Amino acid sequence: MQYIDSIIYSERNFKDGLLKILLGNALIFLLLSSTFERYEMENLFFHLMIEHLLFLVVGFLFGSGSDSIIRSFKSNQSIYGKNIIKFYSKYLAFNNLYNPFGLTTGLLFIFILFYWHFPSNFDQAIVNINMHLFMHVSIIFSGILLYSSFKMISRIQSLVFILSIDKIMGILGFFLADGDPMVYQTYPLSVQMTSGFFIISMMFIIDLICILLILLTYFKSSNI
């Protein structure tokens, strides 16, 4: 009976992981569509917040999906399955040693995010197609790093991390909304100021959602 349960659990993990990876690929095709490309060129808020957030989600789905598929081989008795689990065990040991509390991957995630939102780097990626493509690929990779970090910490710690990033996003929004000085040279000043107000609004919405989830998680764990 336990063996059957293990097989069912493995199949569920494999299907769950495959679904996440397929969903991630579907999002990529959607983001690369002509409609989304047009929004990207016209709307700074869409480019900075919506598109980049969705590319992050793609990376997170790839990380989570791959993790689920690899774990599905735990009950696989073939040499191939055992080798995959052996490699996965070594990866987990390495991750625990060099990525305590998701700190290393978390810092790499922040670095990538900051690098591409720094004005000169962002402007250059807009006018250089190869750099633009590399920006999107690296943001997807940062989503995988974010998943690796979240695996190492609790749900409340993950939400606090999101709140911290959200505050930095809000600071960018205030700079854009102020309009002086002009932050990005590749978008008109009026577009930047409008985008700044939208970013600030988005910050407050994310704050509210995260705080509610933190409280819900706390009370649920405390059985209050």
C-alpha positions in Angstrom: 0.0 0.0 0.0 2.8 2.4 0.9 4.6 1.6 -2.4 1.4 2.4 -4.4 1.0 5.7 -2.5 4.6 6.5 -3.3 4.0 5.8 -7.0 0.9 8.0 -7.0 2.8 10.8 -5.2 5.6 10.6 -7.8 3.2 10.7 -10.7 1.5 13.7 -9.1 4.8 15.5 -8.7 5.8 14.8 -12.3 2.5 16.0 -13.7 2.6 19.1 -11.4 6.2 19.9 -12.5 5.5 19.4 -16.2 2.4 21.6 -16.0 4.4 24.4 -14.3 7.1 24.2 -17.0 4.5 24.2 -19.8 2.8 27.2 -18.2 6.1 29.0 -18.0 6.8 28.4 -21.7 3.2 29.6 -22.5 3.9 32.9 -20.6 7.1 33.4 -22.6 5.3 33.0 -25.9 2.7 35.5 -24.6 5.3 38.0 -23.5 7.1 37.8 -26.9 3.9 38.4 -28.8 3.6 41.6 -31.0 0.8 43.0 -28.7 2.9 42.7 -25.6 6.0 44.1 -27.5 3.9 47.1 -28.4 2.8 47.7 -24.8 6.4 47.3 -23.7 7.6 50.1 -26.1 4.7 52.5 -25.2 4.2 51.9 -21.5 7.1 52.2 -19.0 4.9 50.8 -16.1 4.0 47.8 -18.2 7.7 47.2 -19.1 9.2 47.7 -15.6 6.5 46.1 -13.5 4.1 43.9 -15.4 6.4 42.3 -18.0 9.4 41.9 -15.7 7.2 40.5 -13.0 5.8 38.0 -15.4 9.4 37.0 -16.5 10.2 36.5 -12.9 7.1 34.2 -12.6 8.4 32.3 -15.6 11.7 31.6 -13.8 9.9 30.7 -10.6 7.7 28.2 -12.4 10.7 26.7 -14.1 12.5 26.3 -10.8 9.5 24.9 -9.0 8.5 22.6 -11.9 12.0 21.2 -12.3 12.2 20.6 -8.6 8.8 18.7 -8.7 9.9 16.6 -11.7 13.3 15.6 -10.1 11.5 14.7 -6.8 9.2 12.4 -8.8 12.1 10.1 -9.4 12.4 9.2 -5.6 10.4 6.0 -6.1 12.0 5.2 -9.4 14.2 2.1 -8.9 16.0 2.3 -12.3 19.7 3.3 -12.4 18.7 6.4 -14.3 16.2 7.4 -11.5 18.7 6.7 -8.8 21.4 8.8 -10.5 19.0 11.7 -10.7 18.2 11.5 -7.0 21.9 11.1 -6.1 22.7 14.3 -8.1 19.7 16.0 -6.5 20.9 15.0 -3.0 24.4 16.5 -3.7 22.8 19.7 -5.0 20.7 20.0 -1.7 23.8 19.4 0.4 25.7 22.1 -1.6 22.7 24.5 -1.4 22.5 24.0 2.4 26.2 24.6 2.8 26.6 27.7 0.5 23.1 29.1 0.5 22.1 29.4 4.2 18.6 30.8 4.6 18.6 31.5 0.8 21.0 34.3 1.4 23.3 33.7 -1.6 20.5 33.3 -4.2 18.6 36.1 -2.6 21.5 38.5 -3.0 22.1 37.4 -6.6 18.4 37.9 -7.3 18.5 41.5 -5.9 21.7 42.2 -7.9 20.2 41.1 -11.2 17.0 43.1 -10.5 18.9 46.2 -9.5 21.3 45.9 -12.4 18.6 45.9 -15.1 16.5 48.7 -13.5 19.5 51.0 -13.2 18.8 53.8 -15.7 21.9 53.5 -17.9 21.6 49.7 -18.1 17.9 49.8 -18.8 18.2 52.5 -21.5 20.9 50.5 -23.2 18.8 47.3 -23.2 16.0 49.2 -24.8 18.1 50.3 -27.8 20.2 47.1 -28.1 18.1 44.0 -29.1 20.7 41.5 -28.0 21.1 43.2 -24.6 17.3 43.4 -24.3 17.1 39.6 -24.9 19.8 39.0 -22.3 17.9 41.2 -19.8 14.8 39.0 -20.2 16.8 35.8 -19.9 18.6 37.0 -16.8 15.3 38.1 -15.2 13.9 34.6 -15.8 17.1 33.2 -14.2 16.5 35.5 -11.2 13.1 33.9 -10.8 14.8 30.5 -10.4 17.1 32.1 -7.8 14.1 33.5 -6.0 12.5 30.0 -5.9 15.8 28.6 -4.5 15.7 31.3 -1.8 12.1 30.7 -0.8 12.8 27.0 -0.4 15.2 27.8 2.4 13.0 30.2 4.4 9.5 30.2 5.9 6.4 31.7 4.3 6.4 34.7 6.6 10.1 35.3 5.8 9.4 35.1 2.1 6.6 37.7 2.4 8.8 40.0 4.4 11.4 39.7 1.6 8.8 40.6 -1.0 7.8 43.6 1.2 11.4 44.8 1.3 11.8 44.6 -2.5 8.4 46.3 -2.8 9.7 49.3 -0.8 12.6 49.8 -3.2 10.1 49.6 -6.1 8.1 52.3 -4.4 11.2 54.6 -4.1 11.7 54.2 -7.9 8.0 55.1 -8.3 8.4 58.3 -6.3 11.5 59.3 -8.4 9.6 58.7 -11.7 6.4 60.5 -10.5 8.5 63.6 -9.4 9.8 63.9 -13.0 12.9 65.8 -11.9 15.4 64.6 -12.8 14.3 62.4 -15.8 15.2 58.9 -14.8 15.0 56.9 -18.1 16.0 58.6 -21.4 14.1 56.1 -23.6 10.6 57.1 -22.5 8.9 60.5 -22.5 8.8 62.4 -19.2 4.9 62.3 -19.2 5.0 58.5 -19.5 7.6 58.2 -16.7 5.5 60.4 -14.3 2.3 58.5 -15.0 4.2 55.2 -14.6 5.6 56.4 -11.3 2.1 57.0 -9.9 1.0 53.5 -11.0 4.1 51.9 -9.4 3.4 53.7 -6.1 -0.2 52.4 -6.3 1.1 48.9 -7.0 3.4 49.1 -4.0 0.5 49.9 -1.7 -1.6 47.0 -3.1 1.3 44.5 -2.7 1.9 45.8 0.8 -1.7 45.2 1.7 -1.7 41.7 0.3 1.6 40.7 2.0 0.6 42.1 5.4 -2.8 40.2 5.2 -1.0 37.0 4.2 1.6 37.4 7.0 -1.2 37.9 9.6 -3.2 35.0 8.1 -0.2 32.7 8.3 0.7 33.8 11.8 -2.8 33.3 13.2 -3.1 30.0 11.4 0.2 28.7 12.8 -0.7 29.9 16.2 -4.2 28.3 16.1 -5.8 31.5 17.2 
